[in-house]
Amino acid sequence: MKNIAVIGCGQLGRRHIQGLGRSSQKIKVHVYDIAPESLDACKAFVADIATEIENLEFAFFDDLVLLGSAVPQYDLIIVASTAHQRPTHLAQLVGAAQSRHWLIEKPLSQSPEELDELTLVLPKNGVWINHYRRFTRWHQNLQIMLSSRKVKAVTFSGPDLGIGCNISHFVDLVNYWTSQVPRLVDTTGLDNEWHTAKRTGFQDIDGAIKITFSGGTTLSVVSNSALSKMTIEGTYDDGKKLFTIDEDEGTAVIDGEKGETSRLPFQSEITGLVFDEIDQTDNSALTSFATAAECYRPVIDALLTHWKGTSSGAGDKTVPLT
């Protein structure tokens, strides 16, 4: 039986647990949360989906020391808690528990300094960030097509995109297509003030942000409530040809030709498959921590500067991203 720890059992943590039901292996899931009410809600959730997760057994913890001593070494630790004080929490976790592999949710941190701390705290190998598009067959096939076509410019646009909390997903996709990393971040198009995020106690931002990558590719992200849905549009081959991706419809049109139809899977459908790949190969299609950190650094630096320039963020050392 494999041993997996899930840190944080809010909505996302519970979906990871549900997704582990898709694994081909029997798993003892060790669930940790600091809030007793979250653990109670998770226990009720597990009972509700019992027929979907018959390969799983459970143990629940509100103490990291007890979690760490439950097994000598975990096969995977999934960090599904918020980014708030993540370096501190991960340092405590790494000190308490050993693991062969780690899967961490985005955003990585709330400041460049915290990103530096994470680099010191986390193991050098076996750490992946859950940019899940890289794991889906549809996006893997799109990557094969677009990486050979020299993507020039990409625009993500839609309502309520949550630029602050979700920008790393968009940046990662451009990195996936081009192998380039962000160099310049223009935040002048963002709204003057941030707003309350969907998760209580956190902030997010609308407007527009533009990022220039190391090879000259540009990424623009536009969040505007007047838009009806999210679309991904771009140019390739020096801007002479077009592509459009509609993830809601599961369609992609590249230079006028419609490609394979698919959809983005739910987290509850893939976590077990991600674990099976990691466990069997000691590798993953997901983004390594080193790549994710390099891509995220200039972005979180620019977001922090913007946040500190607002009436709400003056003097802060971190951005309150979820």
Phi, psi and omega in degrees: 000135178277157179238123180232136174254135175246116183261111185095113183241042168287202184301314181292319178300320179293324178292326174297317178300314178300320180295331178296341175295343179275353179293152177276000187245159173277135189225135168265116182262119179258110187259128178239136169206145181284339185261119179302324181293328177291320177297320178296317179296324179292319178299319178294320179297314179301319179295323182292328184251025186307323183288342180273344189231044183291346178274001185249142166242160188227149167220140185242140185224144169240016181224120182295326180297316178294321177300314182294328182274356183293324177219154180296323181205131177278152174280332177201139169243123179258119180261101183248017177277172181287169181283351182299120180055036183300318179302319179296313182294320180289326176299318178295320181293313179298326178289335184263329189227142174260145179210144175291324185216158180226141174233119188242137177282157173269166350290153185295316185206175179253006178195160175297324180297319177294326177297320176298319180295320178298320180300324179283327187280318189281154175301156182288334183227162174078023180241123180235150179255139190279060168275085197291342180302326181296340183269346185272137184301321182300311180289331175296319178291322176296322179298320179299318180289313187283329181293336179270357184250006175055075180298132183259314183212144181225139175230123168261126178221146180169177179274140172051051181286341183065063186304315183299314186275335188247358184303328183295330176296317182291317178298318182297322182294320177294320175299322179297319181285327192243344187064013176270159178238152181297142177238316181237138180232119181255112182256010185294340179272356179288155176302157181292328182233150175277169180226165180297130180284172179298328177269126184303136177095000181236166183237157175212176188219143175249184182108218183222143177227141180235132183235129177256130184265170188299332180261007178099349176295141179245146176236125174243133177239123183238119177246114185214126183296343180284344180280151187272324181201168180280135173228154176241118180234151180195173175235155178215175185051060178061033174080009184271342183232159189241153168218149178224132177238126177245100184288333177294318180273342182073038182234155175219131177242118181242112182053046175085353181252126180282128181266199183296144180262136179202196176207161174285131177286160173280155177302327181292353180257348191236342187302319179296325179289322175299315179297317180301318179297312181298315184294323185274335186240351187057030180209171180208151173288345180290172184283132175291156179301320183300314179293315181298319180294318179297320179288329187276333188304305181294334181288311181291330175298315180292320179294321178295318178300317178296315181300317181292341179273000179263166180294331181278331188255003183303126178086354181286155178255352179221159173264131182284064177274146183284000000 
